[in-house]
Amino acid sequence: MINKIVEGLAEAVSDIRDGAVILCAGFGAVGAPDELIDALHEQGARDLTIVSNNAGNGRTGLAGLIASGHVRKVICSYPRSSDSTAFDEAYKAGKIELELVPQGTISERMRCAAAGLGGFYSPVAVGTKLAEGKETREINGRLYVFEKPLKGDVALLKADRADRWGNLTYRKSARNFNPTMAMAAALSIVQVREIVPLGEIDPEGVATPGIFVDRVVELGGKR
Amino acid sequence: MKPLSRRQIAWRAAQDIGDGSYVNLGIGLPTLVADFIPDGREIVFHSENGVLGLGKAPSANEIDPDLINAGKGPASLLPGGSFFHHTDAFLMIRGGHLDYSLLGAFEVSGEGDLANWTTEDPDYPPGVGGAMDLAAGAKEVRVLCEHTTKEGAPRIRNACSYPLTAAGVVRRVYTNLAVLDIGRDGVLVREMVEGLGLVELQAKTEPKLRLADDWKPIAAPAV
């Protein structure tokens, strides 16, 4: 029998190791797995590389993990937000490495890893500082930059509903990076509002098929 | 001579967006364009975080925390709207599926180079977000900006002094003084505000300007 449901947040993240590459979903606070990140913070793994669109805000979730020095490197498109002091301070103090990647390139690099491909040529960032040191190639008269796949050891995700096979649905713009990150990590862990019986999610409406999901934790609450 | 207000710049840009267009509005000045689409045109607004069919800003009791726009503010969805994941959102941007990408700018060059992602302020970590994707992929990239900086320096330059977002992509610029087209044979003045002459406009613009044979004054209503 397939049962991907785990009982608690602590159990869900218990075996994440020091030095892991963690894909953290979310666009700002929306669709971000804050409770799983807080559980990882408590678990104590260090020297982490975080892949995320932003670099956390406030003092909890990603910001908490960064503030307490558990993160060695952030790969993101936009670290600043209204309250990104945890990252800003660590960056200024030289305590954290930043790899800045255009938003669509981060996402496509993860999709590329998920699809088993060795990289892709993108027109984005050609002739800019973010293409420095990368191979540039002309294809059909247009310039492209070579981008490598980006694979996670772990993905921390947030969805709306799940079943025990790990099929997922999302709410509105909280979908964002979740489906791609689910596909691009060796171990995908999802916090959900609600776990429903197998068969209750309309197969036409499954946004992430369970093959990409390893663990599901139900949080309850409104969303 | 009276320069256009920011809302009038947005109004002018909105007049050129035809019925049925798929459009991404950048953060800041371009966002205002949504308020000025002429009656009777159906325009589908795209948001990089996975939304097509953005509607007007929701009222306080309609706010859904899971539905935000690219600026991370509350958003609404029109009938016919859809949600999708980040990789598809950027596939739409990068793959030429959007008719227009309307962007703000620090500087634009006479060759259509765009600088709008960093002023290299050493006090903050850099952030690129979706800027490079949005500049590289739409069928047509148009810029809305003030014609000069607060200090009076031209924003339309022979070469951008800030780091590039993309090279040779901008086709049209709407400023508070003029509507300019950027083509192979330089910068063409399509429209100017009432009472402004080419000599005066040239004094605020670095690249050599040519006046279109059919140029006309900008007729912007008080908005």
Interface residues (C-beta under 8 A of the other chain):
Chain A: F27 G28 A29 V30 G31 N53 A55 S77 Y78 P79 R80 S81 F87 D88 Y91 L98 L100 V101 P102 Q103 G104 T105 S107 E108 M110 R111 S122 P123 V124 A125 V126 G127 T128 K129 L130 Y170 R171 K172 S173 A174 R175 N176 F177 N178 P179 T180 A207 R223
Chain B: S47 E48 N49 G50 V51 D64 P65 D66 L67 I68 K72 A75 L77 F83 F84 H85 H86 T87 A89 F90 L91 I93 R94 Y124 P125 P126 G127 V128 G129 G130 A131 M132 D133 A136 G137 P163 L164 T165 A166 A167
